[in-house]
Amino acid sequence: MKSKMTMTAVFSAAVLLFPGSLLAERDTRYGGNIVPIAIYGEDNRADYYEADRVYQRLADSTAALFRSRDVVLDARRGTASIGSGRTIRDKFNLREEERYGDQPFGSFCSSFLAGEDLVVTAAHCFMEYAPEDSRISYRNTVFVFGYVVARAGEFPSEVPAENVFGFKEIVSAKYDKGGADYAVIRLDRKVPADRFPLAINRGAAPAAGARLFTIGYPSGMPVKIAGSASVRRVHADKGFFVTDLDTFSGNSGSPVFNADTMMIEGVLTRGGTDYIHTGSDGVVEYDYPRPGGFEPGSAHVVGQDEGRGEDATLIGRLKDFLPVTEFERAIEEAKRQNVPTQAPSLRDSGIVPAVYNPDGQGGGFVPAVYYPDEDDIPEPRILEI
């Protein structure tokens, strides 16, 4: 399949940053849905290899949080081993047919790149802020990019050593068990430009009904992309909003994107039950800490409009600590020129709008549209940023 790219004002899917050149082919399968805990309606989570290239590029700018002791660097090979060697099915005592049960786990929270050396996550991931919820210190944490299932059935046990970053300092953090919950962390070095800092919404909070998707590491698994969700209600005075994203423990710190702007609206912080088990007496237990003594369990599933919902800290609470990124500027310019920036379907999306980086060096982003086929390409029109 051949492809072409042209600068144009006709954007009809999603905003995406492509350093260097666009791919000649796209392997687009089916879509997903994700948030901090439980499944709302249909489970539409997607692995990295299943998702549209737009979502893959956004996922490249997220990192999983691991205990330092669980990541072993091999300087000779230039790699880092990750994970526990156990599966989700083993860890949580899940039924044989449970989705993703054969995948590994290892990370404990999620994060996203918000500056060349800044990541955002949830403060409760660390014992310094939530000793009742975590036994892990931020000083004993590493941030791992590229923890993905790149091909069906090929589960990651290592990543390039250059994908592993250490902690340098806390820029800002707040932990309110019933409100805002976030941490802005400076890494021990800058992240290479091929993983670009994401864009945040610096304006008003999203309205109820706004369409959402998220990207993170549920239950410590490799990255999952989840959408088909929306804002249920907003508690602006307390600094968070409620969604029906399908997320689990481990998604804390995930970016929650607005599907109509491609900007981050929030940081995933809390949610409902992940897994349920039934005892020999027929009593149902929710997220029991030692599930081995029960019959194999399953993910907690409720209707799309049912259940507790998942909470996300409003990203506006962090805006003073986060730089305006080139990606953010490009999206704002597209909005100024009335260029739509909606996210594509996770299914085959056809033409894909892009924010194109011709030199691949982290600057000079240009709005563009990627056409997987050569047919019906309009005359180009340059949009200056």
N, C-alpha and C positions, 0 to 999 in steps of 0.2 A: 504494500500500500504506500503510495507516495503522499507527500504532504507539502503544503505551502503555508506561509504565514504572511499576513498583510496588516499594515497599520490601518485601522478603520474605526468609525464611530459606531459600528453595528456590533454591540456586545449582547449576547443572548443567553449566556450560561453562567460562568463563574470567573472571578478574578484569580489569576495565578501568576506566580513569579517563575519565569524560566530563565535561569542563567545560561549563557551561551546560546545554543540553538535548541529549537523544539524537537521533540522526538519524531521520528518518521512514522512510527506506528504506536498505537495505544492498545493495551490489553484491558478492556473495560468489561467487567462482569456485572455483579449485582451489588445492591446497596446495604446500608447499615444504620444503626441507631444506638446511642450511648449516653449515659449520665451516671451520678454517683452510686446508685444501688437499685436493684430489681429490674424487671422487664415490664414495661408499660405497653400493653397491646401486643403486637407482633414483634418478635425479636429480630431486628434487622441489622444487627451488628455486622461489620465487614472487616475482614483481614486486609492488610496493606495490599497484597497482590490482587485482591478482588475489586478494589476501588478504582474509580476514575483517576487519571493522572493529576487532576486538580487537587484532590484530597491527598494523594500521595505526597505532593510537594508541601502541602501544609503539615502533614504528619512528619515530614523530614525536620521540621522546626519544633518538634516536641521532644522531650527527654524523659526517660523513666528514672526514678530515684531508687538507688540500690544502697544497701549497707556496704561500706568500704570493704569489709571482710568477705563479702560475697562476690567481689570482682577481683580476679587475679590477673595481673599484667604479665605478659611474656615478652620481655624486651627483645629477645632474639627473633621471635616471629612477628613482633609488632602487633600482637593481638591481646585481647582481654577476655577471659572466660567469664561467663555470667550465668546466673540462675542456680537453682538448687539441685537439679537433676530429677526432681519429682514433677508429677503432673498435677493439674488442677483437680482431676478426679481423685487422686490419692490424697491430696491435701485436705479437700473439703468433703471427702467420702461421698462422691456423687454417683448417680446412676450411670450405667454403661452408655446409655444413649444421650447423656447430657452434652449439649453443644459445647465444643472446644475442650471437652474433658481430657483429651489426650495432649493438650498443649502444656508447655512448661510454665512455671511461675518463678519469680525471683524478686521483682521490684515491689515497692510498698506504696509509692505515690507517683503522681504525674506532674509534669511541668511544661512550660513553653518558653521559647526564646522571645524576649521583648526588647533586647538591645544587643549590641555586638558581644557583650560579656555578661548580660543580665538574663536571668530566668525568673519566672513567676510560678509559685506553687501555693499550697495551703499551709498556714502556720501550724495547724493541728498535726501535721505529719511529724513534728519534732517534739521531743519531750520538754524542751525549754519553754514551749508555749502551751502544750496540752499533756502534762504528765500522766493524766488518767487515760489518754488515748494512745500514747506512743511511748516506746522505750528507746527511741532512736534519736541521737543527737545530730543536729545539722553538721557538726564537725566530723561526724563519722559517716557522712553521706557522699556518694558520687552521683553524677548526672550522666546518663548514658543515652546518646543519640543512636538511631539506627537499630533499635530493638524491635524488629519487625519480622513477619513471615513473608518473605519476598516471593516464595513459590509454594504451591500447595504441598503440604506434608513435610516441608523442610523447616523445622523449628530451630531457632537460633540458640546456639550454646556459646557463641563467642562473637565479638565485634572487633573491628580495628581499634587498636589502642588509642588512636587519635580521636575516637568518638567518646572517650571517657574524660570527664571534667571534674575537678575538685571544687570544694567550697572555699571562697575567700572571705566574704563578709556578708552580713545582713544589711541591706540598704534600708528596708522598712518592713515591719511586720505587725500584724494585729490579730488577736484571737478573741473572738466573742462567740461563745458557744451557740448563741441565738441570733447572731448578726454577722458582721463582716469577719472573714477569716482568710488571711492572705500573707504571703511572705515574698518579698522581692530580694533575690540573692545575686550577689556578684560572684561569677565563676573565677577560677584561678588563671584563666587566660581567655582571649577572644575566640569566638567560634568562627570557623572559616565561612567565607561569604556565600558558599553554596547552600548553607542553611540560613535562610534570611529571617531577621526579626519580623514578627507578625504585627498586624495593625490592630489598634484598639479604638473603641468608640469613646471619644472624649466629650460627647454631647449628652443629650437626655437619656434616661434609662429606657430600655425597650418597653413597648406597650404589651399588655396582655394579648396573646394570640400571635406574637411575632414568631416567625419560623426559626428553628435552631438546629444546630448539629454540634457534636463535640468529638474530640480526638484524645485518646488517653490509653491507660494501661490497666484495664479492669482485672481485679483479683491477682495482679502481678503478672499477667500474661503479656505477650508481645502486643504492640499497639493495635487498637481497634477503632474504627470510625463508625459513628452512630448518628443518625439523623431522624427525620420524620417526627420531629418533636416541636414543642412550642412553649412559650411563656404562659404559665397558668395565672400567676399574680405577682405583683411587685410590692416589696416592702422597702420603699426608698428610704424611709426614716431609719431603718435598721441596717441598710446597706446590702440587701440581697433580694433575689427574686426566686420564684419556685417554677420548676419545669417538669415535664414528663419524659425527660431523657432516660434511656436505658443505661444505667451506670452501676458500678459496683465499688466496693472498697478497693482502693488502688487507683481509682479514677480521680481521687481528690487532687486538686491542682490542675486538672485538665482545662484547656481553654474551651469556653462555650461560645460558638460563633453565631452571628446573625446570618441566616442563609440568604438574606436579600441584600446584604452589604459586604459580606465576607470579613467584617470586622468582629473582633472579640467583644462580647457583651459582659462576660463574667468569668469567674474562676470557680470551678466545681468544688463544693465544700462539704455538703452533708446529704444524706438521703435515707431511704428506707431499708428494708431487709434485703440481703443478698440471697441467702440460701435457707431452705427449710428442710427439716428432718422430722421423722415420726418415730417415737419410741415404741417399745413393745407394748406399752399400755395404751397406745393410740394417741397420746398427747403430742401435739405438734410443737416443735421447738424452732425458734427463729434465730439464725446466726449463733447457734450454740458454739461456744469456744472449743469444745472437744467433741466433734461430730462422729468420731470413730465408733462410739458405742451405740449408734443408731443404725436403722436401715439406711442404705444409700439414699441421699437426698437429691434435691433439684433446685434450680434457680427459682426465686420467688416471682411469680407472674400474676399481674393484676390487669384490669382493663385500662385502656389508654387514658381514660379520665378518672380512674380510681386510684386508691392508695395515697400514701403520704406526699409523694412528689419528691423531687431532688432540688436542693438549694444551691445557688451560685452567688458568690459575692459580686456585687456590681463593680465592673472594671473602673468606673469613674472614681472609686475610692483610692485607686492607685495611680491615677494619671499624672500626678505631680512628681512621681518617682520614675516614670518611664519616658524615654525619649520619643519624639516623633520620628517614625521610621520612614525610609524611602517607600516602602510598600504602602504605608498609611497615606503618604503624600500622593502616591499614584491613584489610590482609590478615591481620595478627596477630589483630585482633579477630574477623574472620570465622572464623579457625581456632579461637579460644577458644570461639566459639558454635557450633562444629561445622558451619559453613557451607562446603561444598566449594568449592574455587577452581581446579579443573582448567582447563587451556587448552582451547578448543574445537577442533574439527577446522578445518583451513584451508578445508575445503569448507563447504557450507551448514550452519551449526551450529544453526539454529533459535533458541531462546531464548539470550540472552547475558547471563551475570551481569556486574555492573558495580560499580565504586566510583564513585558519582555525586557530583559536586561542584555543588550547587545554585546557588551564587553565582558560579562560574567564576573565583574569585579565588585559587585555590591552597590553600584550607583548607576545613574542614567537610565532609570526605568521608563519604558514607553508602553502605553496601552496598545494592545494588539489583539487579533483574533486568530486562533489556530484552526485551520481547516484540514481534517484528516484526509479528505479527498480533494481532487483538483477542480471539481465541478462547482460552478456558481460562485466563484470568488469575485467580490465586487471590486471596483476600482479603489485603490488605497487613498486614505486621507490621513495625513500626519496630524497627531495631536500633541502639541508641545506641552511639556510639564515644567 
